[in-house]
Amino acid sequence: MPETNSAEMAFNQRVEKVMASVDLHHCHLQDYLYRLTRHWQDAEDLLQELWRYVLLHFPEDKIESLMLLRRKAYQLFVDHYRAAKRRPEVFTDDLPEAPASQAREQSFSEAEEARLKTCFWQEFHDIDLSDTQKDALWLHARYGHTYQEIEERLGVPASTVGDWIALGRKQLAEYLKHNT
């Protein structure tokens, strides 16, 4: 029983210190937060959150420090601003399955697709890539396949696919730089 009374007394003393700080700094902090938010209710909500935080977390000797109160008020404002600007989360379970890359591939026949690919690589005949590297670059650039999709299709690790695509882009850029 005495421990409960001492803990309760310590909490009551803390509440009294916070109330004294509220009497001293409330108007100034409310004005400060209003200038930041430009919205009276948001400023009031942040100020209530600030006093709750002070009561629960500030060291007793810092409760009346205006500098620390302003800093914490600003941190709460930044958190509030970021939360307001954050895009809502969309979970992948909520998204429908859409194999878009397959639909794009089916828009041309295999013969037309092979002809397009041959014409493209004839245009860039000086590019030094293997046929598999060219296939990886073609699948990524033409159809927007991810490295994992190309890995499944060609049987090459995704990290290698990424290296090949970077190499192909570099060589294509150099070719275009020197030949245009």
C-alpha positions in Angstrom: 0.0 0.0 0.0 2.7 2.5 0.8 4.4 1.9 -2.7 1.1 2.7 -4.4 0.7 5.9 -2.4 4.3 7.0 -3.2 3.8 6.2 -6.9 0.5 8.1 -6.9 2.1 11.0 -5.1 5.0 11.2 -7.6 2.5 11.1 -10.4 0.4 13.9 -8.8 3.6 16.0 -8.4 4.4 15.4 -12.0 0.9 16.5 -13.0 1.3 19.7 -10.9 4.5 20.5 -12.7 2.9 19.9 -16.1 0.0 22.1 -15.1 2.4 24.9 -14.0 4.1 24.6 -17.4 0.7 24.7 -19.2 0.0 27.9 -17.3 3.3 29.4 -18.4 3.6 28.2 -22.0 0.3 27.1 -23.3 -0.6 30.3 -25.2 2.8 30.7 -26.7 2.9 27.0 -27.9 -0.6 27.2 -29.2 0.3 30.3 -31.3 3.5 28.6 -32.5 1.7 25.5 -33.6 -1.1 27.5 -35.3 1.6 29.4 -37.3 3.0 26.0 -38.4 -0.3 24.3 -39.2 -2.4 27.3 -40.2 -5.3 25.4 -38.8 -6.6 26.1 -35.3 -8.0 22.6 -34.6 -4.9 20.9 -35.8 -2.8 23.2 -33.6 -5.0 22.4 -30.6 -4.8 18.6 -31.3 -1.0 18.8 -31.5 -0.8 20.8 -28.3 -2.9 18.2 -26.4 -0.6 15.5 -27.8 2.4 17.6 -26.7 1.1 17.9 -23.1 0.4 14.2 -23.0 3.9 13.4 -24.1 5.4 15.8 -21.6 3.4 14.3 -18.8 4.5 10.7 -19.7 8.0 11.2 -21.0 9.8 14.4 -20.1 12.3 14.4 -17.3 10.9 16.4 -14.4 13.6 19.1 -14.5 12.8 19.7 -18.2 9.0 20.0 -18.0 9.1 23.8 -17.9 11.9 24.2 -20.6 10.3 26.3 -23.4 13.1 25.4 -25.8 12.4 21.6 -25.4 8.7 22.1 -25.5 9.0 24.0 -28.8 11.3 21.4 -30.2 8.9 18.6 -29.3 6.0 20.6 -30.7 7.8 21.0 -34.0 8.6 17.2 -34.1 4.9 16.5 -33.6 4.0 19.0 -36.3 6.4 17.3 -38.7 4.9 13.8 -37.9 1.4 15.2 -38.4 2.4 16.8 -41.8 4.1 13.6 -43.0 1.1 11.5 -42.0 -1.2 13.9 -43.9 0.9 13.8 -47.1 1.5 10.0 -47.0 -0.3 8.0 -49.7 -2.7 5.4 -48.5 -1.3 1.9 -48.4 -2.6 -0.6 -51.0 -2.0 -4.2 -50.1 -1.1 -6.5 -52.9 -3.9 -8.9 -51.8 -6.4 -6.2 -52.8 -5.0 -5.8 -56.3 -6.3 -7.9 -59.1 -4.0 -10.3 -61.0 -3.2 -8.7 -64.3 -0.6 -10.4 -66.5 -0.2 -7.3 -68.6 3.1 -8.4 -70.1 1.4 -11.5 -71.6 -1.3 -9.4 -73.2 1.3 -7.1 -74.8 3.2 -10.2 -76.1 0.1 -11.6 -77.7 -0.6 -8.5 -79.7 1.9 -9.7 -82.4 2.3 -13.1 -83.9 5.6 -15.0 -83.3 6.7 -14.3 -86.8 6.1 -10.6 -86.5 7.8 -10.5 -83.1 10.9 -12.3 -84.5 11.0 -9.9 -87.4 10.8 -6.8 -85.1 13.5 -8.2 -82.9 15.8 -9.0 -85.9 15.3 -5.6 -87.4 16.1 -3.9 -84.0 19.3 -5.8 -83.5 20.4 -5.3 -87.1 20.2 -1.6 -86.5 22.6 -2.0 -83.6 24.9 -4.6 -85.2 28.0 -3.3 -83.4 26.6 -4.1 -80.0 28.7 -6.8 -78.4 26.1 -8.9 -76.5 25.3 -12.7 -76.6 22.0 -13.8 -77.9 20.8 -14.6 -74.4 21.8 -11.1 -73.2 20.0 -9.6 -76.2 16.9 -11.7 -75.3 17.0 -10.4 -71.7 17.3 -6.8 -72.8 14.5 -7.3 -75.4 12.1 -8.8 -72.8 12.8 -6.0 -70.4 12.7 -3.1 -72.8 9.9 -4.3 -75.1 7.6 -5.9 -72.6 8.6 -4.4 -69.3 9.4 -7.8 -67.7 11.0 -7.7 -64.3 14.3 -9.3 -63.6 12.5 -12.1 -61.9 10.2 -12.8 -64.8 13.2 -12.9 -67.2 15.0 -15.2 -64.7 12.0 -17.6 -64.9 11.9 -17.4 -68.7 15.6 -17.7 -69.5 16.8 -19.7 -66.5 19.4 -17.0 -65.6 19.7 -15.5 -62.0 17.9 -12.2 -61.7 21.1 -10.4 -60.6 22.8 -11.5 -63.8 19.8 -10.3 -65.8 20.2 -6.9 -64.1 23.9 -6.8 -65.0 23.2 -7.7 -68.6 20.5 -5.1 -68.9 22.8 -2.4 -67.4 25.6 -3.6 -69.8 23.2 -3.5 -72.8 21.9 0.0 -71.9 25.5 1.2 -71.6 26.5 -0.2 -75.0 23.3 1.1 -76.6 23.9 4.6 -75.2 27.5 4.6 -76.4 26.5 3.4 -79.8 23.8 6.1 -80.1 26.3 8.8 -78.9 28.9 7.9 -81.5 26.6 7.1 -84.4 24.0 9.8 -84.4 
